[in-house]
Amino acid sequence: MPAPARKREVGRGERTLPGVWRLRLPLPWPGIPHCNAWAVAAGQDDLAGRGPDARTRARRGGRGRTGEGVVLFDTGLHENGSLAHLERALDMVGLRLEHVRLVVCTHAHIDHCGEAPAIVERAGCELWMHPSHGHLTRSLDDPEAAFDRRMEIARSAGVPEEPLRRWSKERAGGAFGVAGEVRPDRDLVEGRRVETDLGVWEVVETPGHAPSHVCLWQPERRLLICGDHVLGRVSLYYDFGYTPDPVGEFLASLDRVDALGARLCLPGHGRTFGDVAGHVEANREAVHDRVGALERLLRADGPMTAFQTLPRLYDGELTPMTTNWWLGETLCYLRHLEVAQRVVSDGASPARWSAAGG
């Protein structure tokens, strides 16, 4: 008998700390059933970016358990019914969309900012995000050009034409996951302060997982809203082709977060966790293990295309989703090794890689 279809989750809200609520929002992706948005209590007069009309609308909407409002860190993905899931999660903790005073996105991936345009419209608030959001917004501006670019990267990495044709066909008519234009009102860069009832959150730029990634650090309480930079379980992902060395950037960002001495992480997926230093070290080890395994493979059996390495490096079936994920990750490892002059490419298309000096 076929396995029963996985029952989709629904939006859920729960208090994590006094003045901090976790909003668990469903995702449509296998193995990634939900993401987190974090609502943090914020006094109405402490935040920039809300005009008098927006404040009047919020007052008419009533008062949640915060008494005044919240800053919403991340938003979830947009799809049919997703805003209702967010409203359900907010309602479970006594809040409504009208209580959102500011939307702050840790990075420009659709599961973290996809609902932002709808929330900004409903709440009359601003959106803050790091300015290196082109890896998403350029795709929104010209989806066909962005898809063609991804197809060309796949070809140059050695993906055969037949699965590419199938991928292109399956993509037709697919939802993109964003409610509208993502246009931040302010740049979320170091020096920017996010005021809340729990104190000021400082911006820590942490590129690697995405060029636009930041963490938000509350030093007095040693709390870190960490997006996808560090999760409860190691899950490596990088955006390929936008920066010179995403893997090197990720490792440097791990060092930055490690130096903060955070007591508790509020992640983009899964539950909160302590032992932040242990989680950082687990990510470092996973990166070095993957990089080392790839270099050893090329030294033993190269030259190989990036696509040819996938069955040897990863466990699991090569589906369109896993191939896209693993190929981007592997291309970033190859770039990292190339920067370190440990591998070389023959410069052809598709490119074949070898260990340097091999």
N, C-alpha and C positions, 0 to 999 in steps of 0.2 A: 504494500500500500504506500502511496506517496505520503511524505511527511506533511503533517498539518501546517498550514500557513501560520507564520508567527503573528500573534495578536499584537496590533499596534498599541503603543503606549498612549496615554493621554497626559495632558499637562497637569503637573502637580506642584504645589508650593509648600514649603516648610520653613520654619525658623531655624537658622543655624546658630546664630548668636543674637543677643539683644541688638536690635536695629539692623540685622542682616538676614535676608531671606533668600533661600535657594529656590529658583523656579526651574523645574526640570521639564524640558520641552522635547517632544518626540521628533525623531529623525527617520527618514525612509530608507536608510542604508543598512545593509546586512552587517552585523557585528558592531554597529554604532547606533544603538537604539535611542539615545537621547543626548542632548547637550544642556548646559546650564546657562541661565542668565542669573545675575545676582542683583537683587534690589537692596540698596543701602539707604537708611533713613537720612534725609537731608532737609534742613530748614529752608523754607521758601525764600527767605531774603538773603541766603548765603550764596546763591548760585547766580552766575552771569548767564546771559543768553535767553532770558525769558522776559518779553515785553509785558506791559500792563494788561493787554488784552488776553494773553495766554494765562496770566496769573488769575484774572477774573474768571476765565473758563474753569480753571482748576478749582477755585473756591466753590463755584457752583456745583462741581462734581462731588463735593463732600470731603470728608476727612477720613483717611485710613488709620490704621493703628499707629503709623508713624506720627500722626497728628498734623503733619505738614506735607510731606512728599518724600520721594525717593530719587536717587540716581540709579539708573538701570545700566548695569555693566553687561554688555552683549544682549542679543535679542532673539536668537534662534533663526532658523531657516524659514523662508516664505514658501508655502504651498497651500493648496485648497484646505481650508479649515485651520491653518496654523495660528492665525490671530485669536481664534476662539480658544485654542489650547493655552495660549499665553494669558488670556483673560481669565480662564478657569484657574490657572496657577496663582495669579494675582488675587483672585477672589478668595482662595483658600487661606490667604494670610491677611485678608481684610483690606486689599488694595484694588485700585482700578487703574486703567491706562491714564486717566486724567491726573493721577498722582505723580506721574513721571515728570520730573523737573529737568532732566538731562539724560541723554543717551550717550554712553561711552563704550566704544567697541575696541576690544583688545587687538583685533586684526581684521583684515578685509577678506575673510572666507565666508561663504554664504551662510553657514550654520552659526555664525557669530554676528553677522550684520544684515542678513537677508530681510528681516522684518523691520529694520530701522526706518525705512521711508514711511511705512504705515504708522508706526508709533509716533514719529516726529509730527506727522500730519494730525493725528488724533490728539496728542498731548500739547501741541503748540510749543515744543521745546527744541533745543539745538542738538546736533549730532557732532561729537568729537571723535576724530580718528587720526592715526598717523598719516602724514602726507604721501608716504610711499605705497599708496593704495592702487596704483596703476595695474597691478596684476589682476585685480578684479574690474576696476572701472573701465579700463580699455576694452575688456571683453564685453561689458555692458554697452559701450558706445558702438562697437562693431563686432557682434557675435560671430559673423561668418569669417571675418579676418582672423579672429582669435582661434576659431576651430581649425581653419586652414593651417595656421601656425603650429597647432598641436599635432596635426596630421603630418606635417613636414618634419617635425622633431621625431615623431615615431618612425617615419621612413628612414631618416638618417641614423636612427638607432638600430635599424635592422628588422623592424616589425614587418612581416609579410603583407602583401597587398590584400589577400582575401579577408583576414580579420579586420583590416582597416575599412574595407568596403562594408562589412557587416556592422562595424561600429558606427560608420556614417549613416547607415540606414536606420539603425536602432535609435540614433540620436534625433531623427526627424520628429518635430513636434514636442520634444521633451521640455519640461519646465526647467527654468534656470535657477529658481530658488531665491529670487530677489523681488521685493514688492514694488520697486520703482527705481528711480535714480538715486544712487548713493553719492551724496554731495556733502561732505563734512563742512560744518560752519567754522570750526576751529581746528588747528593742527594739534594733535596729541603728541607733543614732543617733550623732551626733558626740560624742566623749568615750568611746565604747565601744572597747575594745582587743581585738584578736584575736591571741593569742599563738601563735607558731609557731617552729620551729627557725631560720627565716630572719629572725626578729625580730618586732617588733610591727607589725601592720597597723592603720592608723588609718582610721576611717570618714569619708568625705567625702560629704555629702548632695548628690545631683545630680539633682533632679527635672526632669522635662521629657518624656523618653521614657515614663516612668511616674511617678506621684506617689510611689511607694515606692522609687525608684531610688537606689542608693548605689554609690560606688566604694570600693575598699579600697586604701590607699596605704601602701607600705613605704618610708619616706624614706631609710634608709641605703643601700638598694640601688636606690632610685628606680624601683621596680616598681609598676605600677598594674593591679589587677584591675578592669576597666572595664565589665563587663557589656555592655549594649547602648548605653551612652552614646556611645562612639566606637568604630567598627569599622574594619577595614582598608579598606573601601570605604564611601562615604557611603550610608546607608540610613535615611531619616527616618521616624519613627513616633511618635505621641503618643496617650495615652489622653484622649479628649475627655469633658468634662462633670464632671470631678472636682475641678479646680482652676481659679482665675480665668483663667490665661493660660499654658497649657503651653508655647507657643513662647517666650514671654519667659523662662519658667523654664529652658528648655533652653539658651537663649543665655547666661543668667547662669551656668548650670552649666558650660558650655564655658569661660567665663572662669575659673572656679574651678579646673578641671582644667589649663588652660593655665598658671596661676600656679604649679603644683606643680613643673614642670620634670622630668616623668617621662622616664626613659630608655627604658623598654620597657613596652608595654601587653599585657596578657593578656586578650583580648576574649572576649565571649560567643559569637561566631561567627567562623570563619576563623582564620588564623594570627596569631601574635604580630607586632607591628610597632613600629618605632622612629619617628623623626620625628613625635613626638606633636603638636608645635606645628603641623606641616603638616597633619595630619589634623584637628585642631581647626579650623584656618582653612578647610579644605575644607568642613566642616560649616557653619560660619558663612556662607560664600558660598552654599552650596546653599539655606539657609533664606532669606537675603535675596533670592536669585534667585526662589524660589517666591513669596514674599510680594509682591515687586515685580511679577511676572507676573500674579498675581491682581488686584492693585490696578489695573494697566493694563487688564486685560480688563474689569473692572467699569466703569472710566471710559469705555472705548470702546463697550461693548455692554450695560451694565447698564440696568435691574435684571435680575438673574438669580438663580435658586436655586443653592444649593451644588452640587446634582447636575448642573445644566446646565453648570457650569464644568468638570467633569471631563474631557470629551473634548478640551477646549481647553488644559488644563494638563498632561496626562499622556499619555505614549506607551504604547500597548498596548490590548488588548481589555478591555472592561468585563465582567469575570466577577464572580460573587459575592465571591470573595476580594479581587480588586483594587478593586472598588467599595467594599467595607467599609474597606479600608486607605486608599484615596485620599479617601474621603468624610470619615473621621475626621481625616485630615491637613488637608484643606481647611477643615473647620469650625474647627480650631484656628487656622489662618491668619486666617480671618475674625474670630475672637475677638480675636486679637492686633491686627489692624488696627482693630477696633472700640474696644479699650482705648486705642489711640493716636488715636482719633477721625479715622481715615482712611477708614472705610467706615461705612455705616448700613444697618440692616434696616428693612423696612416693618412688622415686627411681626406679619405675617400667618402663616398656616400653609397651605402651605409658605411660608417666609420668602424674600423676594426682596431681594437686596443691591445696593447702589449705592455708588460712590465718593463720599465726603463732598464736598459743594460742587459735585457734578457736575450 
